[in-house]
Amino acid sequence: MQATADSTVPKLNIKQRLADFNKLWFATTVSVFGGQVTNLAIPLAAVTLLGANAMQMGWLRTFSNLPFPLFSLLAGVWLDRVRRKPVMITANLVRAVLLFSVPLAAALSLLTLEQLYVVVFCVGTLTVIHDVAHFAYVPALVTRKHLIQSNSKLHASHSLAELGGPGLGGLLVQWLGAPFTVLMDGIANLGSALAVSRISTPETAKPRAKNPATVWQDIVAGLHALFDTPALRSIIIASMLLVLFNSAGMSIYLLYLSQDLQLSAATIGLVFAASGGAAMLGAALAAPAAARIGVGPAIILGWFMQTLGRLAIPFAGGWALLPVLFGAHVLMGVFGTIANIHQWTFRQNTVSDDFLARVTAGHRFAVYGTAAVGSLLGGVLGTRMGLHPALVLCAALALLGPLYALLSPLRTVRKQPGAEPVAQVEEAALPPDGEIS
């Protein structure tokens, strides 16, 4: 039998566990804060300095998402075999070097779209590795009964970053220029690496199997753990539909705000920051929402309301332009956070620790890999239809995700699984030909 996540948590006193989790929490906050600055600064550099068009913006977002379908599954297999802490430290350090190359090239007047494509692809690759390790590392520091609380804190970090990162990023772009604003993310990655290096809780080494499985067998086992549970399968299919069209819209959204609506970088940053402030409220409301209507309905409601917020964006104009934009981002922040916290926690509670990195990787492969396709779709639609009609179409089609979830077994899930995983998938139970049934 496979061990549950709690068996990998060393028997340490609660103060040490809390202190180590707080270090991870701080590292996450610093890292995602810098990431939010860069997520705004690099596309703005492409638009304002290099004159990128809709198709080129689609390619930029595609290159940032492409590592998910290319490397997630392999990263999951690898990270189920190694300690995650040193991997996270190394990923942060290398990301810092890549990000520092952007302001350096700008200072030498050598910055090109091709360099930005390479940087976002390589940073995205390291982010795939770092994030799979990060999500799989949390149950090694806390017990399963504390996962919702811990995930809420980590999501609050994302929310705080979304609150302050874009606003600060917009101001820095206005004052320093987009390339030099990327320095913030490089520095943040160095700080994150330092914080993770100070975690003292030892990770349990994975015992070497007498007859180790092949990489392909491990990938198949992880996909079985992800898709054999009806509710998890519903989450992933609904998420793929949602992300496909959300990513298509987001690939041209900054271009729409800066060109069609002629908003300044500082104003764009403040609009994005509204999502972060609202997401902090969503993190606080996640547990009460699930207690009142159930876990599955809370996820579905979160996705519906998040999509309605996106649908309102193309209709913002005149005196109501900024109120509608801010209101849309508030809806996305509150309800997107509620959905994310519960689907993260459901996945962590549903599978055993031996499969957690692979299941996380499989989820990100399927869902965020779809974003690469969506980004190209957004570039094509924006070029052929125009930015405004493309945004309307993408937001409307994104409703397919929550509609699918509403008709799926996810709507019947009322509580998070208990301490015992509900999807213990034994590798020996896999079909001998390795195919997913």
For each residue, the residues with C-beta under 8 A, 3 or more apart:
1: 424
2: 352 353 354 355 424 426
3: 7 8 352 353 354
4: 7 144 352 353 419 420 421
5: 8 9 139 140 143 144 348 352 353 356
6: 9 139 143 144 419
7: 3 4 353
8: 3 5 139 140 203 204 353
9: 5 6 12 17 139 140 141 142 143
10: 201 202 204
11:
12: 9 16 17 201
13: 16 17
14: 17 18
15: 18 19
16: 12 13 19 20 200 201
17: 9 12 13 14 20 21 141 142 201
18: 14 15 21 22
19: 15 16 22 23
20: 16 17 23 24 141 199 200 201
21: 17 18 24 25 138 141 142 150
22: 18 19 25 26
23: 19 20 26 27 195 196 198 199
24: 20 21 27 28 134 137 138 141 195 196 199
25: 21 22 28 29 153 154 157
26: 22 23 29 30 195
27: 23 24 30 31 88 191 192 193 195 196
28: 24 25 31 32 134 154 157 158 192
29: 25 26 32 33 157 160 161
30: 26 27 33 34 188 191 192 195
31: 27 28 34 35 92 130 188 189 191 192
32: 28 29 35 36 157 158 161 165
33: 29 30 36 37 160 161 164 165 188
34: 30 31 37 38 165 184 185 186 187 188 189 192
35: 31 32 38 39 127 161 165 185 188
36: 32 33 39 40 161 162 164 165 166 169 272 276
37: 33 34 40 41 165 166 168 169 172 181 182 184 185 188
38: 34 35 41 42 99 123 169 181 182 184 185
39: 35 36 42 43 165 166 169
40: 36 37 43 44 165 166 169 170 173 181 254 265 268 269 272
41: 37 38 44 45 169 172 173 178 179 181 182 184 185
42: 38 39 45 46 60 102 116 119 120 178 182
43: 39 40 46 47 52 57 60 61 254
44: 40 41 47 48 173 178 254 258 265 268
45: 41 42 48 49 50 102 106 111 116 177 178 179 182
46: 42 43 49 50 52 56 57 60 113 116
47: 43 44 50 51 52 57 254 255 258 259
48: 44 45 178 258 265
49: 45 46 106 111 177 178 179
50: 45 46 47 111 112 113 116
51: 47
52: 43 46 47 56 57 60 113 255
53: 56 57 255 383
54: 57 58 252 255 378 379 382 383 387
55: 58 59 379 380 382 383
56: 46 52 53 59 60 113 379
57: 43 46 47 52 53 54 60 61 251 252 254 255 379 382
58: 54 55 61 62 251 252 375 376 377 378 379 380 382
59: 55 56 62 63 117 375 376 379
60: 42 43 46 52 56 57 63 64 113 116 117 120 251
61: 43 57 58 64 65 247 250 251 371 375 378 379
62: 58 59 65 66 251 372 375 376 379
63: 59 60 66 117 118 120 121 124
64: 60 61 67 120 121 123 124 375
65: 61 62 68 124 247 368 369 371 372 374 375
66: 62 63 69 70 121 124 372
67: 64 70 71 72 121 124 125 127 128
68: 65 71 72 124 128 364 365 367 368 369 371 372
69: 66 72 365 368 369 372
70: 66 67 125
71: 67 68 74 75 125 128 129
72: 67 68 69 75 76 128 132 361 362 364 365 368 369
73: 76 77 219 222 223 358 361 362 365
74: 71 77 78 215 219 361
75: 71 72 78 79 128 129 132 357 361
76: 72 73 79 80 132 219 222 357 358 359 360 361 362 365
77: 73 74 80 81 215 218 219 222 357 358 361
78: 74 75 81 82
79: 75 76 82 84 87 129 132 133 136 357 361
80: 76 77 136 206 218 222 354 355 356 357 358
81: 77 78 206
82: 78 79 86 87 206
83: 86 87 203 205
84: 79 87 88 133 134 136 137 140 203 357
85: 88 89 137 196 197 199 203
86: 82 83 89 90
87: 79 82 83 84 90 91 129 130 133
88: 27 84 85 91 92 130 133 134 137 193 196
89: 85 86 92 93 193 196 197
90: 86 87 93 94
91: 87 88 94 95 126 127 129 130 133
92: 31 88 89 95 96 130 189 190 192 193 196
93: 89 90 96 97 189 190 193
94: 90 91 97 98 126
95: 91 92 98 99 123 126 127 130 185 186 189
96: 92 93 99 100 186 187 189 190 193
97: 93 94 100 101 186
98: 94 95 101 119 122 123 126
99: 38 95 96 102 119 123 182 183 185 186 189
100: 96 97 103 104 183 186
101: 97 98 104 105 115 119
102: 42 45 99 105 106 111 115 116 119 179 182
103: 100 106 107 179 180 182 183
104: 100 101 107 108
105: 101 102 108 110 111 112 115 179
106: 45 49 102 103 109 110 111 177 179 180
107: 103 104 179
108: 104 105
109: 106
110: 105 106 115
111: 45 49 50 102 105 106 115 116 179
112: 50 105 115 116
113: 46 50 52 56 60 116 117
114: 117 118
115: 101 102 105 110 111 112 118 119
116: 42 45 46 50 60 102 111 112 113 119 120
117: 59 60 63 113 114 120 121
118: 63 114 115 121 122
119: 42 98 99 101 102 115 116 122 123
120: 42 60 63 64 116 117 123 124
121: 63 64 66 67 117 118 124 125
122: 98 118 119 125 126
123: 38 64 95 98 99 119 120 126 127
124: 63 64 65 66 67 68 120 121 127 128
125: 67 70 71 121 122 128 129
126: 91 94 95 98 122 123 129 130
127: 35 67 91 95 123 124 130 131
128: 67 68 71 72 75 124 125 131 132 361 364
129: 71 75 79 87 91 125 126 132 133
130: 31 87 88 91 92 95 126 127 133 134
131: 127 128 134 135 360 364
132: 72 75 76 79 128 129 135 136 357 360 361 364
133: 79 84 87 88 91 129 130 136 137 357
134: 24 28 84 88 130 131 137 138
135: 131 132 138 344 348 356 357 360
136: 79 80 84 132 133 139 140 353 356 357 360
137: 24 84 85 88 133 134 140 141 203
138: 21 24 134 135 141 142 147 150 151 154 348
139: 5 6 8 9 136 142 144 147 348 353 356
140: 5 8 9 84 136 137 201 203 204 353
141: 9 17 20 21 24 137 138 150 199 201
142: 9 17 21 138 139 146 147 150
143: 5 6 9 146 147
144: 4 5 6 139 147 348 349 419
145: 419
146: 142 143 149 150
147: 138 139 142 143 144 150 151 345 348 349
148: 151 152 286 287 341 345 416
149: 146 152 153
150: 21 138 141 142 146 147 153 154
151: 138 147 148 154 155 341 344 345 348
152: 148 149 155 156 283 284 286 287 341
153: 25 149 150 156 157 283
154: 25 28 138 150 151 157 158
155: 151 152 158 159 279 282 283 286 337 340 341 344
156: 152 153 159 160 279 280 283
157: 25 28 29 32 153 154 160 161
158: 28 32 154 155 161 162 279
159: 155 156 162 163 276 277 278 279 280 282 283 333 337
160: 29 33 156 157 163 164 276 280
161: 29 32 33 35 36 157 158 164 165 276
162: 36 158 159 165 166 272 273 275 276 277 279 333
163: 159 160 167 273 275 276 277 279 280
164: 33 36 160 161 167 168 273 276
165: 32 33 34 35 36 37 39 40 161 162 168 169 273 276
166: 36 37 39 40 162 169 170 268 269 270 271 272 273 276
167: 163 164 170 171 266 269 270 272 273
168: 37 164 165 171 172 184 269
169: 36 37 38 39 40 41 165 166 172 173 181 184 269
170: 40 166 167 173 174 264 265 266 267 268 269 270 272
171: 167 168 174 175 265 266 269
172: 37 41 168 169 175 176 180 181 184
173: 40 41 44 169 170 176 177 178 181 265 266 269
174: 170 171 264 265 266
175: 171 172
176: 172 173 180 181
177: 45 49 106 173 180 181
178: 41 42 44 45 48 49 173 181 182 265
179: 41 45 49 102 103 105 106 107 111 182
180: 103 106 172 176 177 183
181: 37 38 40 41 169 172 173 176 177 178 184
182: 37 38 41 42 45 99 102 103 178 179 185 186
183: 99 100 103 180 186 187
184: 34 37 38 41 168 169 172 181 187 188
185: 34 35 37 38 41 95 99 182 188 189
186: 34 95 96 97 99 100 182 183 189 190
187: 34 96 183 184 190 191
188: 30 31 33 34 35 37 184 185 191 192
189: 31 34 92 93 95 96 99 185 186 192 193
190: 92 93 96 186 187 193 194
191: 27 30 31 187 188 194 195
192: 27 28 30 31 34 92 188 189 195 196
193: 27 88 89 92 93 96 189 190 196 197
194: 190 191 197 198
195: 23 24 26 27 30 191 192 198 199
196: 23 24 27 85 88 89 92 192 193 199
197: 85 89 193 194
198: 23 194 195
199: 20 23 24 85 141 195 196
200: 16 20
201: 10 12 16 17 20 140 141
202: 10
203: 8 83 84 85 137 140
204: 8 10 140
205: 83
206: 80 81 82
207:
208: 212
209: 212 213
210:
211:
212: 208 209
213: 209 217 218 221 427
214: 217 218
215: 74 77 218 219
216: 219 220 434
217: 213 214 220 221 427 430 434
218: 77 80 213 214 215 221 222 358
219: 73 74 76 77 215 216 222 223 358 362
220: 216 217 223 224 430 434 435 436
221: 213 217 218 224 225 355 358 425 427 430
222: 73 76 77 80 218 219 225 226 355 358 359 361 362
223: 73 219 220 226 227 358 362 436
224: 220 221 227 228 425 430 436
225: 221 222 228 229 351 355 358 359 362 423 425
226: 222 223 229 232 233 236 351 359 362 363 366
227: 223 224 232 233 236 436
228: 224 225 232 233 423 425
229: 225 226 232 233 350 422 423
230: 233 234 408 409
231: 234 235 296 346 350 408 409 410 413
232: 226 227 228 229 235 236 346 347 350 423
233: 226 227 228 229 230 236 237
234: 230 231 237 238 404 405 408 409 410
235: 231 232 238 239 299 343 346 347 405 410
236: 226 227 232 233 239 240 363 366 367
237: 233 234 240 241 404 408
238: 234 235 241 242 303 401 402 404 405 408 410
239: 235 236 242 243 343 363 366 367 401
240: 236 237 243 244 366 367 370 401
241: 237 238 244 245 398 400 401 404
242: 238 239 245 246 303 307 398 400 401 402
243: 239 240 246 247 367 368 370 371 374 401
244: 240 241 247 248 370 371 373 374 377 398
245: 241 242 248 249 374 377 394 395 397 398 400 401
246: 242 243 249 250 307 310 371 374 394 398
247: 61 65 243 244 250 251 370 371 372 373 374 375 377 378
248: 244 245 251 252 374 375 377 378 381 390 394
249: 245 246 252 253 310 378 390 391 394 395 398
250: 61 246 247 253 375 378
251: 57 58 60 61 62 247 248 374 375 376 378 379 382
252: 54 57 58 248 249 255 256 378 379 381 382 387 390 391
253: 249 250 256 257 313 391
254: 40 43 44 47 57 257 258 268
255: 47 52 53 54 57 252 258 259 260 382 387
256: 252 253 259 260 261 387 388 391
257: 253 254 260 261 263 268 271
258: 44 47 48 254 255 261 262 263 265 268
259: 47 255 256 262 387
260: 255 256 257 387 388
261: 256 257 258 316 321
262: 258 259
263: 257 258 267 268 271
264: 170 174 267 268
265: 40 44 48 170 171 173 174 178 258 268 269
266: 167 170 171 173 174 269 270
267: 170 263 264 270 271 322
268: 40 44 166 170 254 257 258 263 264 265 271 272
269: 40 166 167 168 169 170 171 173 265 266 272 273
270: 166 167 170 266 267 273 274
271: 166 257 263 267 268 274 322 325 326 329
272: 36 40 162 166 167 170 268 269 275 276 329
273: 162 163 164 165 166 167 269 270 276 277
274: 270 271 277 278 325 326 329 330 333
275: 162 163 272 278 279 329 330 332 333 336
276: 36 159 160 161 162 163 164 165 166 272 273 279 280 333
277: 159 162 163 273 274 280 281 330 333
278: 159 274 275 281 282 329 330 331 332 333 334 337
279: 155 156 158 159 162 163 275 276 282 283 333 334 336 337
280: 156 159 160 163 276 277 283 284
281: 277 278 284 285 333 334 337
282: 155 159 278 279 285 286 302 333 334 335 336 337 338 341
283: 152 153 155 156 159 279 280 286 337 341
284: 152 280 281
285: 281 282 288 289 334 338
286: 148 152 155 282 283 289 290 298 337 338 341 342
287: 148 152 290 291
288: 285 291 292
289: 285 286 292 293 298 301 302 338
290: 286 287 293 294 295 298 342 415 416
291: 287 288
292: 288 289
293: 289 290 297 298 301
294: 290 297 298 413 414 415
295: 290 298 299 342 346 413 414 415 416
296: 231 299 300 405 410 411 412 413 414
297: 293 294 300 301 411
298: 286 289 290 293 294 295 301 302 338 339 342
299: 235 295 296 302 303 338 339 342 343 346 405 410
300: 296 297 303 304 339 402 405 406 410 411
301: 289 293 297 298 304 305 335 338 339
302: 282 289 298 299 305 306 335 336 337 338 339 340 342
303: 238 242 299 300 306 307 335 336 339 401 402 405
304: 300 301 307 308 335 399 402 406
305: 301 302 308 309 331 334 335
306: 302 303 309 310 331 332 335 336 339
307: 242 246 303 304 310 311 395 398 399 401 402
308: 304 305 311 312 331
309: 305 306 312 313 327 328 329 330 331 332 335
310: 246 249 306 307 313 328 332 394 395 398
311: 307 308 314 315 392 395 396 398 399
312: 308 309 315 316 324 327 328 331
313: 253 309 310 316 324 325 328 391 395
314: 311 388 391 392 395
315: 311 312 324
316: 261 312 313 320 321 322 324 325 328
317: 320 321 324
318: 321
319:
320: 316 317 323 324
321: 261 316 317 318 324 325
322: 267 271 316 325 326
323: 320 326 327
324: 312 313 315 316 317 320 321 327 328
325: 271 274 313 316 321 322 328 329
326: 271 274 322 323 329 330
327: 309 312 323 324 330 331
328: 309 310 312 313 316 324 325 331 332
329: 271 272 274 275 278 309 325 326 332 333
330: 274 275 277 278 309 326 327 333 334
331: 278 305 306 308 309 312 327 328 334 335
332: 275 278 306 309 310 328 329 335 336
333: 159 162 274 275 276 277 278 279 281 282 329 330 336 337
334: 278 279 281 282 285 305 330 331 337 338
335: 282 301 302 303 304 305 306 309 331 332 338 339
336: 275 279 282 302 303 306 332 333 339 340
337: 155 159 278 279 281 282 283 286 302 333 334 340 341
338: 282 285 286 289 298 299 301 302 334 335 341 342
339: 298 299 300 301 302 303 306 335 336 342 343
340: 155 302 336 337 343 344
341: 148 151 152 155 282 283 286 337 338 344 345
342: 286 290 295 298 299 302 338 339 345 346 416
343: 235 239 299 339 340 346 347
344: 135 151 155 340 341 347 348
345: 147 148 151 341 342 348 349 416
346: 231 232 235 295 299 342 343 349 350 413 416 417
347: 232 235 343 344 350 351 359 360 363
348: 5 135 138 139 144 147 151 344 345 351 356
349: 144 147 345 346 416 417 418 421 422
350: 229 231 232 346 347 417 421 422 423
351: 225 226 347 348 355 356 359 421 423 424 425
352: 2 3 4 5 355 356 421 424 425
353: 2 3 4 5 7 8 136 139 140 356
354: 2 3 80
355: 2 80 221 222 225 351 352 358 359 425
356: 5 80 135 136 139 348 351 352 353 359 360
357: 75 76 77 79 80 84 132 133 135 136 360 361
358: 73 76 77 80 218 219 221 222 223 225 355 361 362
359: 76 222 225 226 347 351 355 356 362 363
360: 76 131 132 135 136 347 356 357 363 364
361: 72 73 74 75 76 77 79 128 132 222 357 358 364 365
362: 72 73 76 219 222 223 225 226 358 359 365 366
363: 226 236 239 347 359 360 366 367
364: 68 72 128 131 132 360 361 367 368 369
365: 68 69 72 73 76 361 362 368 369
366: 226 236 239 240 362 363 369 370
367: 68 236 239 240 243 363 364 370 371
368: 65 68 69 72 243 364 365 371 372
369: 65 68 69 72 364 365 366 372 373
370: 240 243 244 247 366 367 373 374
371: 61 65 68 243 244 246 247 367 368 374 375
372: 62 65 66 68 69 247 368 369 375 376
373: 244 247 369 370 376 377
374: 65 243 244 245 246 247 248 251 370 371 377 378
375: 58 59 61 62 64 65 247 248 250 251 371 372 378 379
376: 58 59 62 251 372 373 379 380
377: 58 244 245 247 248 373 374 380 381 394
378: 54 58 61 247 248 249 250 251 252 374 375 381 382 390 394
379: 54 55 56 57 58 59 61 62 251 252 375 376 382 383
380: 55 58 376 377 383 384
381: 248 252 377 378 384 385 389 390 393 394
382: 54 55 57 58 251 252 255 378 379 385 386 387 390
383: 53 54 55 379 380
384: 380 381
385: 381 382 389 390 393
386: 382 389 390
387: 54 252 255 256 259 260 382 390 391
388: 256 260 314 391 392
389: 381 385 386 392 393
390: 248 249 252 378 381 382 385 386 387 393 394
391: 249 252 253 256 313 314 387 388 394 395
392: 311 314 388 389 395 396
393: 381 385 389 390 396 397
394: 245 246 248 249 310 377 378 381 390 391 397 398
395: 245 249 307 310 311 313 314 391 392 398 399
396: 311 392 393 399
397: 245 393 394 400
398: 241 242 244 245 246 249 307 310 311 394 395 401
399: 304 307 311 395 396 402 403
400: 241 242 245 397 403 404
401: 238 239 240 241 242 243 245 303 307 398 404 405
402: 238 242 300 303 304 307 399 405 406
403: 399 400 406 407
404: 234 237 238 241 400 401 407 408
405: 234 235 238 296 299 300 303 401 402 408 410 411
406: 300 304 402 403 411
407: 403 404 411
408: 230 231 234 237 238 404 405 411
409: 230 231 234 412 413
410: 231 234 235 238 296 299 300 405 413
411: 296 297 300 405 406 407 408
412: 296 409
413: 231 294 295 296 346 409 410
414: 294 295 296
415: 290 294 295
416: 148 290 295 342 345 346 349
417: 346 349 350 420 421 422
418: 349
419: 4 6 144 145
420: 4 417
421: 4 349 350 351 352 417 424
422: 229 349 350 417
423: 225 228 229 232 350 351
424: 1 2 351 352 421
425: 221 224 225 228 351 352 355 429
426: 2 429 430
427: 213 217 221 430
428:
429: 425 426
430: 217 220 221 224 426 427 434
431: 434 435 437
432:
433:
434: 216 217 220 430 431
435: 220 431
436: 220 223 224 227
437: 431
